[in-house]
Amino acid sequence: AAGGQGEVVDMAYYNMLQVPSDASQSAIKKAYYKEALRCHPDKCPGDEQAKENFQKLSAAYAVLSDPALRKKYDTEGAKAVESKVPTFDAIIFFAMLFGSSRFEPYVGNLEMASLADAVAKAAAKGQTDSVPAESTLLKRRTQFRRVLRCVQHLRSKLDIIVHNRDQDGFLRSMRAEAAELATVSFGPQLLTAIGVVYENQADLALGFGGRTTARVREMSNAANVVCSGANAVMAVSSLREETQGAGDGSDPGAAEARARQSLEAHLPVFLDFLWSLSAVDIEKTLRDVCTKLLKDVSVPWQVRHKRAVALRQLGRMFQEAAAVASATENAKGAKDIFMDAVAATVQKAGQPQNESPPV
């Protein structure tokens, strides 16, 4: 097997991920990502069995993604690798934090998720002082593949009207999908970001202007990053002071409770900062996606024109769905949003199933 020498004594973890015992690390990660998104508990609300299955899947990935643990598992079985460190997959975490898996076909894996994934892996290996940086070429390749996947998905949606000429079917299906997307975590914000870029890029392609709007949007996003970043820095400083103050008392339980309350109070600030960074990444990626579709010289100009018209409609539908959801939804609190994402990605070995992860 790829993870060790000789015969594998236990195939259970490999079977969970549906990979052979000699699967590469890349194949294991790809299989985990696919299975985790498919069987995430959000898709079966209230189903404890689904939650348990997801935790088992995460535990299997935690072992097989670590060469040393995988070798030990291959030769000694599951009992030899129990009670290890929690599993954390940053890519899954950010997918769940910002729109679950439902927005992934439109925006791909966030750049921040890849960075967080590298940090988590370095920390797991004890490399806390520095994180190995990806090469510029590797980053470009990763982003290029991300854009291509988004292009393929968006083209399939536009083809409903561009090639199939099904105007009613296009409007009906996309409005229904937009309404569903609006219900997930950060759904209205994501729909607005996507819709604005779609409409703006379509306007540019159709000769309706839009360059000034695009520039203003970029400047606004940059300003939001600076502002939310400053707020996050102040929140960290305040949290540190409050946590230190909470530890001065004689009651450890009360001190811990105050520290947890302080962290919960600052979560909205941290989430706002994470979102502002993600918004810049998402909109930049979507501009590249639209450029590839609307400047595709492999198709006649008539097709490019139809794509632009359909893209403009789609952008407006997304923005309309976001506006309706923002006006009517009972939004989750920052703690609930964060904990939902954590529950989807972190499984602490030996932790009772009914115990919530610490905030």
C-alpha positions as CSV (number, residue, x, y, z in Angstrom):
1,A,0.0,0.0,0.0
2,A,1.1,3.6,-0.5
3,G,0.8,4.3,3.2
4,G,3.0,1.4,4.4
5,Q,4.8,-1.9,3.7
6,G,3.1,-5.2,3.1
7,E,-0.5,-6.2,3.4
8,V,-3.2,-3.8,4.8
9,V,-4.8,-5.4,7.8
10,D,-7.9,-3.2,7.9
11,M,-9.6,-1.8,4.8
12,A,-12.5,0.0,6.6
13,Y,-11.1,3.5,6.3
14,Y,-10.3,3.0,2.6
15,N,-13.8,1.7,2.0
16,M,-15.4,4.7,3.6
17,L,-13.6,7.0,1.1
18,Q,-14.1,4.5,-1.7
19,V,-10.4,4.4,-2.6
20,P,-8.0,1.4,-3.0
21,S,-5.4,0.8,-0.3
22,D,-2.6,2.1,-2.6
23,A,-4.4,5.4,-3.4
24,S,-2.3,8.5,-3.6
25,Q,-2.6,11.4,-1.1
26,S,-4.2,13.5,-3.9
27,A,-6.8,10.8,-4.6
28,I,-7.6,10.4,-0.9
29,K,-8.1,14.1,-0.5
30,K,-10.3,14.3,-3.6
31,A,-12.4,11.4,-2.4
32,Y,-12.8,12.9,1.1
33,Y,-13.9,16.2,-0.3
34,K,-16.4,14.6,-2.6
35,E,-17.8,12.3,0.1
36,A,-17.9,15.0,2.8
37,L,-19.9,17.4,0.6
38,R,-22.2,14.5,-0.4
39,C,-23.0,13.3,3.1
40,H,-22.7,16.5,5.1
41,P,-25.3,16.5,8.0
42,D,-26.8,19.8,6.6
43,K,-28.4,17.7,3.9
44,C,-30.1,15.5,6.5
45,P,-31.2,17.9,9.3
46,G,-31.8,16.1,12.6
47,D,-30.5,12.8,11.3
48,E,-28.1,11.6,14.1
49,Q,-26.9,8.7,11.9
50,A,-25.8,11.1,9.2
51,K,-23.9,13.1,11.8
52,E,-22.2,9.9,13.0
53,N,-21.3,8.8,9.5
54,F,-19.8,12.2,8.8
55,Q,-17.7,12.0,11.9
56,K,-16.5,8.5,10.9
57,L,-15.6,9.8,7.5
58,S,-13.6,12.7,9.0
59,A,-11.8,10.3,11.3
60,A,-10.9,8.1,8.3
61,Y,-9.5,11.0,6.4
62,A,-7.5,12.2,9.4
63,V,-5.7,9.0,9.5
64,L,-5.2,8.3,5.7
65,S,-4.1,11.9,5.0
66,D,-1.2,11.6,7.5
67,P,1.6,9.3,6.1
68,A,2.7,8.2,9.6
69,L,-0.8,7.5,10.9
70,R,-1.6,5.8,7.6
71,K,1.3,3.4,7.9
72,K,0.4,2.6,11.4
73,Y,-3.2,1.9,10.4
74,D,-2.1,-0.2,7.5
75,T,0.0,-2.5,9.7
76,E,-1.9,-2.5,13.0
77,G,-5.5,-1.5,12.3
78,A,-7.9,1.2,13.6
79,K,-7.3,0.6,17.3
80,A,-3.6,1.7,16.9
81,V,-4.6,5.1,15.7
82,E,-7.5,6.0,18.0
83,S,-7.5,9.1,20.2
84,K,-5.4,11.2,17.9
85,V,-5.7,15.0,17.1
86,P,-8.9,16.5,15.8
87,T,-9.5,16.5,12.1
88,F,-9.6,19.9,10.3
89,D,-10.0,20.4,6.6
90,A,-9.9,24.1,5.9
91,I,-11.3,23.8,2.4
92,I,-14.4,22.0,3.8
93,F,-14.6,24.6,6.6
94,F,-14.7,27.6,4.3
95,A,-17.1,25.9,1.9
96,M,-19.5,25.4,4.8
97,L,-18.9,28.8,6.4
98,F,-19.6,30.7,3.2
99,G,-22.5,29.0,1.5
100,S,-22.0,25.3,2.2
101,S,-21.2,23.3,-0.9
102,R,-24.0,24.8,-2.9
103,F,-22.0,27.8,-4.2
104,E,-18.9,25.9,-5.0
105,P,-19.8,25.3,-8.7
106,Y,-20.1,29.1,-9.1
107,V,-17.1,30.4,-7.1
108,G,-14.8,27.3,-6.7
109,N,-12.6,26.7,-3.6
110,L,-11.7,30.0,-1.9
111,E,-8.0,31.1,-2.0
112,M,-8.2,31.7,1.7
113,A,-9.2,28.1,2.2
114,S,-6.1,26.9,0.6
115,L,-4.0,29.1,2.8
116,A,-5.8,28.0,5.9
117,D,-5.4,24.4,4.8
118,A,-1.6,24.9,4.6
119,V,-1.5,26.5,8.0
120,A,-3.5,23.7,9.6
121,K,-1.2,21.0,8.1
122,A,1.9,22.9,9.2
123,A,0.5,23.2,12.7
124,A,-0.3,19.5,12.7
125,K,3.3,18.7,11.9
126,G,4.6,21.1,14.6
127,Q,5.7,23.7,12.1
128,T,4.3,26.7,14.0
129,D,7.0,29.2,13.1
130,S,6.4,29.2,9.3
131,V,4.2,27.8,6.7
132,P,5.7,26.5,3.4
133,A,4.6,28.9,0.7
134,E,3.1,27.6,-2.5
135,S,5.1,28.5,-5.6
136,T,3.7,31.2,-7.8
137,L,3.4,28.7,-10.6
138,L,1.4,26.3,-8.4
139,K,-0.9,29.1,-7.3
140,R,-1.6,30.1,-10.9
141,R,-2.3,26.6,-11.9
142,T,-4.7,26.1,-9.0
143,Q,-6.5,29.3,-9.8
144,F,-6.6,28.5,-13.5
145,R,-8.3,25.1,-12.8
146,R,-10.7,26.8,-10.5
147,V,-11.7,29.3,-13.1
148,L,-12.1,26.6,-15.8
149,R,-14.4,24.6,-13.5
150,C,-16.5,27.7,-12.9
151,V,-16.6,28.5,-16.6
152,Q,-17.9,25.0,-17.4
153,H,-20.6,25.2,-14.8
154,L,-21.8,28.7,-15.8
155,R,-21.7,27.8,-19.5
156,S,-24.0,24.8,-18.8
157,K,-26.5,27.2,-17.2
158,L,-26.4,29.7,-20.0
159,D,-26.7,27.0,-22.6
160,I,-30.3,26.5,-21.5
161,I,-31.1,29.7,-23.3
162,V,-28.2,30.2,-25.6
163,H,-28.3,26.8,-27.4
164,N,-31.6,25.2,-26.2
165,R,-33.5,28.5,-26.6
166,D,-35.6,27.7,-23.6
167,Q,-36.2,31.2,-22.2
168,D,-39.0,30.1,-19.8
169,G,-37.0,27.1,-18.6
170,F,-34.0,29.2,-18.0
171,L,-35.9,31.8,-16.0
172,R,-37.8,29.2,-14.0
173,S,-34.9,27.0,-13.1
174,M,-32.5,29.8,-12.2
175,R,-35.0,31.7,-10.1
176,A,-35.7,28.5,-8.2
177,E,-32.0,27.8,-7.7
178,A,-31.3,31.4,-6.6
179,A,-34.1,31.2,-4.0
180,E,-32.5,28.0,-2.7
181,L,-29.0,29.5,-2.6
182,A,-30.3,32.5,-0.7
183,T,-31.2,30.2,2.3
184,V,-27.6,29.0,3.1
185,S,-25.0,30.7,5.2
186,F,-24.0,34.0,3.7
187,G,-26.3,33.2,0.8
188,P,-27.6,36.8,0.2
189,Q,-24.1,38.2,0.3
190,L,-22.8,35.6,-2.1
191,L,-25.7,36.0,-4.5
192,T,-25.2,39.8,-4.5
193,A,-21.5,39.5,-5.1
194,I,-22.0,37.0,-8.0
195,G,-24.9,38.9,-9.4
196,V,-23.2,42.3,-9.5
197,V,-20.2,40.8,-11.3
198,Y,-22.3,38.9,-13.8
199,E,-24.4,42.0,-14.7
200,N,-21.4,44.3,-14.8
201,Q,-19.4,42.0,-17.0
202,A,-22.4,41.5,-19.3
203,D,-22.9,45.3,-19.6
204,L,-19.2,45.6,-20.6
205,A,-19.6,43.0,-23.3
206,L,-22.9,44.5,-24.6
207,G,-21.4,48.0,-24.8
208,F,-23.6,49.4,-22.0
209,G,-20.6,50.8,-20.1
210,G,-19.8,49.5,-16.6
211,R,-16.1,50.1,-16.3
212,T,-16.6,52.8,-13.7
213,T,-19.0,50.6,-11.8
214,A,-16.5,47.8,-11.8
215,R,-13.7,50.1,-10.6
216,V,-15.8,51.6,-7.8
217,R,-16.8,48.0,-6.7
218,E,-13.1,47.0,-6.5
219,M,-12.2,50.1,-4.5
220,S,-15.2,49.5,-2.2
221,N,-14.1,45.9,-1.6
222,A,-10.5,47.0,-0.8
223,A,-11.8,49.6,1.6
224,N,-13.9,47.0,3.3
225,V,-10.9,44.7,3.8
226,V,-8.9,47.5,5.4
227,C,-11.8,48.6,7.6
228,S,-12.8,45.1,8.7
229,G,-9.2,44.1,9.2
230,A,-8.6,47.1,11.5
231,N,-11.8,46.1,13.4
232,A,-10.5,42.5,13.7
233,V,-7.1,43.7,15.1
234,M,-8.9,45.7,17.7
235,A,-11.1,42.8,18.5
236,V,-8.1,40.5,19.0
237,S,-6.5,43.1,21.4
238,S,-9.8,43.5,23.3
239,L,-10.3,39.8,23.5
240,R,-6.8,39.2,24.8
241,E,-7.3,41.8,27.6
242,E,-10.7,40.4,28.5
243,T,-9.4,36.9,28.6
244,Q,-6.5,37.8,30.8
245,G,-8.9,39.7,33.1
246,A,-11.2,36.7,33.2
247,G,-8.3,34.6,34.6
248,D,-7.7,36.8,37.6
249,G,-10.7,35.5,39.5
250,S,-10.7,32.5,41.9
251,D,-13.5,30.7,40.1
252,P,-12.0,28.9,37.1
253,G,-15.5,27.9,35.8
254,A,-16.7,31.5,35.9
255,A,-13.5,32.8,34.2
256,E,-13.9,30.2,31.4
257,A,-17.5,31.2,30.9
258,R,-16.5,34.9,30.7
259,A,-13.8,34.1,28.2
260,R,-16.2,32.1,26.0
261,Q,-18.8,35.0,26.1
262,S,-16.1,37.4,25.1
263,L,-15.1,35.3,22.1
264,E,-18.7,34.9,21.1
265,A,-19.2,38.7,21.3
266,H,-16.3,39.2,18.9
267,L,-17.2,36.5,16.4
268,P,-19.2,38.9,14.1
269,V,-16.2,41.1,13.7
270,F,-14.0,38.1,12.7
271,L,-16.6,36.8,10.3
272,D,-17.0,40.2,8.7
273,F,-13.2,40.3,8.1
274,L,-13.2,36.8,6.6
275,W,-16.1,37.6,4.4
276,S,-14.5,40.9,3.1
277,L,-11.3,38.9,2.1
278,S,-13.4,36.2,0.5
279,A,-15.5,38.8,-1.4
280,V,-12.3,40.2,-3.1
281,D,-11.2,36.7,-4.1
282,I,-14.7,35.7,-5.4
283,E,-15.3,38.8,-7.5
284,K,-11.8,38.7,-9.0
285,T,-12.3,35.0,-9.9
286,L,-15.7,35.7,-11.4
287,R,-14.4,38.5,-13.6
288,D,-11.9,36.0,-15.1
289,V,-14.7,33.5,-15.5
290,C,-16.9,36.0,-17.4
291,T,-14.0,37.1,-19.5
292,K,-13.4,33.6,-20.7
293,L,-17.0,33.0,-21.6
294,L,-17.7,36.4,-23.2
295,K,-14.5,36.7,-25.1
296,D,-14.4,33.1,-26.3
297,V,-13.2,33.3,-29.9
298,S,-13.9,29.6,-30.5
299,V,-17.6,30.4,-30.9
300,P,-19.4,32.9,-33.3
301,W,-20.0,36.5,-32.0
302,Q,-23.7,35.8,-32.0
303,V,-23.2,33.1,-29.3
304,R,-21.0,35.5,-27.3
305,H,-23.8,38.1,-27.5
306,K,-26.4,35.6,-26.4
307,R,-24.2,34.6,-23.5
308,A,-23.9,38.2,-22.4
309,V,-27.7,38.8,-22.6
310,A,-28.4,35.6,-20.5
311,L,-25.6,36.4,-18.1
312,R,-27.1,39.9,-17.5
313,Q,-30.5,38.2,-16.7
314,L,-28.9,35.7,-14.4
315,G,-27.0,38.5,-12.5
316,R,-30.2,40.4,-12.0
317,M,-32.1,37.3,-10.8
318,F,-29.4,36.6,-8.3
319,Q,-29.5,40.1,-6.9
320,E,-33.3,40.1,-6.7
321,A,-33.2,36.8,-4.8
322,A,-30.6,38.2,-2.4
323,A,-32.7,41.3,-1.8
324,V,-35.9,39.3,-1.1
325,A,-34.0,36.9,1.3
326,S,-32.3,39.8,3.1
327,A,-35.7,41.5,3.7
328,T,-37.5,38.4,5.0
329,E,-35.0,35.9,6.5
330,N,-34.3,35.4,10.2
331,A,-30.5,35.5,9.9
332,K,-28.4,33.1,12.0
333,G,-26.1,34.7,14.6
334,A,-22.4,34.7,14.2
335,K,-22.0,31.9,16.7
336,D,-24.4,29.6,14.9
337,I,-22.8,30.3,11.5
338,F,-19.4,29.6,12.9
339,M,-20.4,26.5,14.9
340,D,-22.2,25.0,11.9
341,A,-19.0,25.3,9.9
342,V,-16.9,23.9,12.7
343,A,-19.3,20.9,13.2
344,A,-18.8,20.1,9.5
345,T,-15.1,19.9,9.7
346,V,-13.8,19.2,13.1
347,Q,-14.2,15.8,14.8
348,K,-12.3,15.5,18.1
349,A,-11.1,12.0,18.8
350,G,-12.6,10.6,22.0
351,Q,-15.1,13.5,22.4
352,P,-18.7,12.3,23.3
353,Q,-20.9,12.7,20.3
354,N,-23.4,14.9,22.1
355,E,-20.7,17.3,23.3
356,S,-20.4,20.5,21.3
357,P,-16.9,21.6,20.2
358,P,-15.6,24.6,22.3
359,V,-16.4,28.0,20.9
